[in-house]
């Protein structure tokens, strides 16, 4: 079995490749990533001598490059993680998100259909549903109403995936996850940003009143759910993947500070992000009832192991922040 993983050098993508290799040792993995700022091929250095792992540096929005890759490897499955994903960046440069997240997905769908891929799995986000009030949960039947350019681009990509299933009968599935945390996350996101700032006693910026609520999902749980849906779900299915753990941003900040013995005086409240969704919460009953999946990790344990991972891998953080991680590709791949 050959699986083409796009965006496989990013946070969730690289964790999925690590998970997949352990869960399915016989699978051949083709990792396609453009290695923009959030893609770090060093996350996968353990695979340098793996004869069933291949890396291709390419832009999913470049149809010539992508067709070369599909023709070369003829994958059985495609799992699409590749996306611009930071909301703040989407507010400043929405056009980049349209190109990568919408056009890139459409090109992948065309090529997957052309080369007879057995299943196309779109990895999406609960942000496509918009914002919740203080009660209620997103279900797979919730109205799609994105509030940021990022979530709008992901919603548009989801609609293309749905259309290829409905129009062409192409075998697609979509998963929409809540906020992930775990190793290898680029330190612009909340949890690694907090940890990195606290290492040098820098202030911790918190949007608004800090009471924006997210459902936190450990990345290994997300990876196990993706594989479950990829292999077992019915064509055209959509599944929400949640961690069953709602927590306000400010409480995450304080939890990390407490574990690292830092003063809450470092918290700095800043002007709220435009269009900042107040609350996300996932109803993951469908995937539990249909496929028997539910989270295996308790938040109280997984968040501590996540903090400890970053503190034990400060060189990784320093390389990312300084940009030195980009050298690894030049050293290991550019001359191949």
Secondary structure, DSSP 8 states (H G I E B T S, - for coil): -EEEEETTTSHHHHHHHHHHHHH-TT-EEEEEE---TT--GGGGGGGTT-TTEEEEE--TT-HHHHHHHHHHH--SEEEE------HHHHHH-HHHHIIIIIIHHHHHHHHHHHTT-SEEEEEEEGGGG----SS--B-TTS-----SHHHHHHHHHHHHHHHHHHHH---EEEEEE-EEESTT--TTSHHHHHHHHHHTT--EEEETTS--EEEEEEHHHHHHHHHHHHHHS-TT-EEEE--S-EEEHHHHHHHHHHHTT--GGGEEEE---TT---B--B--HHHHHHH-----S-HHHHHHHHHHHHHHTHHHHHHHHHTTTHHHHHHHTTT-
